[in-house]
Amino acid sequence: MVPSSMVLSAEEPGRCVAQNDGFVLPQVLPYHVNTLFLGQSPRADTTELWQTRLWATPYGNWEHRLANADSSGFQADTFGVMAGFHRRWNKYLTWGWGAGGSWISANGDGHSGGKSIDGFKTAFDAALEVTDWRLLVAAGYGHNSQAIRRYDYFGQFGGGNSADQWGVRAELQIKLGAGLFEMEPFAGLDCMTFSEKGYTEHHISGTGHPQSFGKFSENSFASTLGVRYRWRQTGQFAVWRPELSAAWLHEYGSDRVFRSSQLDPFPTLYTFPAGRQPRDHLLASAGIVGHLGSTMDVFVRYAADIAGDDTSHGILCGTYWKF
């Protein structure tokens, strides 16, 4: 479902005013440090007087986890796309909605098993902004359809089930600096719940016997603490806003829930047999937003999630249409 995993929004949802030429970046689909990733487009001068903004973003993520004493290793590849809109309510409040899907292929080391996941999700978000700070909140739901493979010494088995996820996220951002440069400390909290349905395997090959598995539920509570740094460069065809971000994520709840991508505006949650997620992560990203006039923004972003023997890399790009 949500969470919040390092995600992306582009462009400031609040009203831009002429006397504040600094740029701030909201994160519209906040979930798991999303603000680090969603094509966030900082405040763009006095032309950003849009009332409605449409957005779309495809993304990809590649994760590799080495086996250790507490967890089996696996490789997970994710492709996803989301789209939605934002609407300005007044000069302080912006709200929006987004929906999309992600497709995950996760395979264990040594042919130990794997999962193929089709995830579909939707989320509502809102941003409250004043001069020096911004509060972002979001709530969402996701549904996964899972095909599961298991191998042991006696054969190969298959099965399938579904899973549901719910979550809420809040993030507070403090805006420091003005003009061409801006530093933005932020702190966030994710609360998620994940529930898999029970299922019975079917026999594929070998002499072993299929097994049955019951319903499985987990709760996740994660905090993020980080900072962003942005600056502005004026080019011949656009105003460019490069950005660097770094954050520390700590998981207080379950360590069995994995997230599809730190770039996903609404991460797909899943579990993996004998898998354990590290509780502390270093999240880092670098990206750039281009303001192509007053009606269109484009963005591209790279993000990395480093947690011991687990490394994840993602790339995201997208566009915003404003009117």
Secondary structure in CASP SS format (residue, H / E / C, confidence):
PFRMAT SS
TARGET T0000
AUTHOR 0000-0000-0000
METHOD secondary structure of the structure
MODEL  1
M C 1.00
V C 1.00
P C 1.00
S C 1.00
S C 1.00
M C 1.00
V C 1.00
L C 1.00
S C 1.00
A C 1.00
E C 1.00
E C 1.00
P C 1.00
G C 1.00
R C 1.00
C C 1.00
V C 1.00
A C 1.00
Q C 1.00
N C 1.00
D C 1.00
G C 1.00
F C 1.00
V C 1.00
L C 1.00
P C 1.00
Q C 1.00
V C 1.00
L C 1.00
P C 1.00
Y C 1.00
H C 1.00
V C 1.00
N H 1.00
T H 1.00
L H 1.00
F C 1.00
L C 1.00
G C 1.00
Q C 1.00
S C 1.00
P C 1.00
R C 1.00
A C 1.00
D H 1.00
T H 1.00
T H 1.00
E C 1.00
L C 1.00
W C 1.00
Q C 1.00
T E 1.00
R E 1.00
L E 1.00
W E 1.00
A E 1.00
T E 1.00
P E 1.00
Y E 1.00
G E 1.00
N E 1.00
W E 1.00
E E 1.00
H E 1.00
R E 1.00
L C 1.00
A C 1.00
N C 1.00
A C 1.00
D C 1.00
S C 1.00
S C 1.00
G C 1.00
F E 1.00
Q E 1.00
A E 1.00
D E 1.00
T E 1.00
F E 1.00
G E 1.00
V E 1.00
M E 1.00
A E 1.00
G E 1.00
F E 1.00
H E 1.00
R E 1.00
R E 1.00
W C 1.00
N C 1.00
K C 1.00
Y C 1.00
L E 1.00
T E 1.00
W E 1.00
G E 1.00
W E 1.00
G E 1.00
A E 1.00
G E 1.00
G E 1.00
S E 1.00
W E 1.00
I E 1.00
S E 1.00
A E 1.00
N E 1.00
G E 1.00
D H 1.00
G H 1.00
H H 1.00
S C 1.00
G E 1.00
G E 1.00
K E 1.00
S E 1.00
I E 1.00
D E 1.00
G E 1.00
F E 1.00
K E 1.00
T E 1.00
A E 1.00
F E 1.00
D E 1.00
A E 1.00
A E 1.00
L E 1.00
E E 1.00
V C 1.00
T C 1.00
D C 1.00
W E 1.00
R E 1.00
L E 1.00
L E 1.00
V E 1.00
A E 1.00
A E 1.00
G E 1.00
Y E 1.00
G E 1.00
H E 1.00
N E 1.00
S E 1.00
Q E 1.00
A E 1.00
I E 1.00
R E 1.00
R E 1.00
Y E 1.00
D E 1.00
Y C 1.00
F C 1.00
G E 1.00
Q E 1.00
F E 1.00
G E 1.00
G E 1.00
G E 1.00
N E 1.00
S E 1.00
A E 1.00
D E 1.00
Q E 1.00
W E 1.00
G E 1.00
V E 1.00
R E 1.00
A E 1.00
E E 1.00
L E 1.00
Q E 1.00
I E 1.00
K C 1.00
L E 1.00
G C 1.00
A C 1.00
G C 1.00
L C 1.00
F E 1.00
E E 1.00
M E 1.00
E E 1.00
P E 1.00
F E 1.00
A E 1.00
G E 1.00
L E 1.00
D E 1.00
C E 1.00
M E 1.00
T E 1.00
F E 1.00
S E 1.00
E E 1.00
K C 1.00
G C 1.00
Y E 1.00
T E 1.00
E C 1.00
H E 1.00
H E 1.00
I E 1.00
S E 1.00
G E 1.00
T C 1.00
G C 1.00
H C 1.00
P C 1.00
Q C 1.00
S E 1.00
F E 1.00
G C 1.00
K C 1.00
F E 1.00
S E 1.00
E E 1.00
N E 1.00
S E 1.00
F E 1.00
A E 1.00
S E 1.00
T E 1.00
L E 1.00
G E 1.00
V E 1.00
R E 1.00
Y E 1.00
R E 1.00
W E 1.00
R C 1.00
Q E 1.00
T E 1.00
G C 1.00
Q C 1.00
F C 1.00
A C 1.00
V E 1.00
W E 1.00
R E 1.00
P E 1.00
E E 1.00
L E 1.00
S E 1.00
A E 1.00
A E 1.00
W E 1.00
L E 1.00
H E 1.00
E E 1.00
Y C 1.00
G C 1.00
S C 1.00
D C 1.00
R C 1.00
V C 1.00
F E 1.00
R E 1.00
S C 1.00
S C 1.00
Q C 1.00
L C 1.00
D C 1.00
P C 1.00
F C 1.00
P C 1.00
T C 1.00
L E 1.00
Y E 1.00
T C 1.00
F C 1.00
P C 1.00
A C 1.00
G C 1.00
R C 1.00
Q C 1.00
P C 1.00
R C 1.00
D E 1.00
H E 1.00
L E 1.00
L E 1.00
A E 1.00
S E 1.00
A E 1.00
G E 1.00
I E 1.00
V E 1.00
G E 1.00
H E 1.00
L C 1.00
G C 1.00
S C 1.00
T C 1.00
M E 1.00
D E 1.00
V E 1.00
F E 1.00
V E 1.00
R E 1.00
Y E 1.00
A E 1.00
A E 1.00
D E 1.00
I E 1.00
A E 1.00
G C 1.00
D C 1.00
D E 1.00
T E 1.00
S E 1.00
H E 1.00
G E 1.00
I E 1.00
L E 1.00
C E 1.00
G E 1.00
T E 1.00
Y E 1.00
W E 1.00
K E 1.00
F C 1.00
END
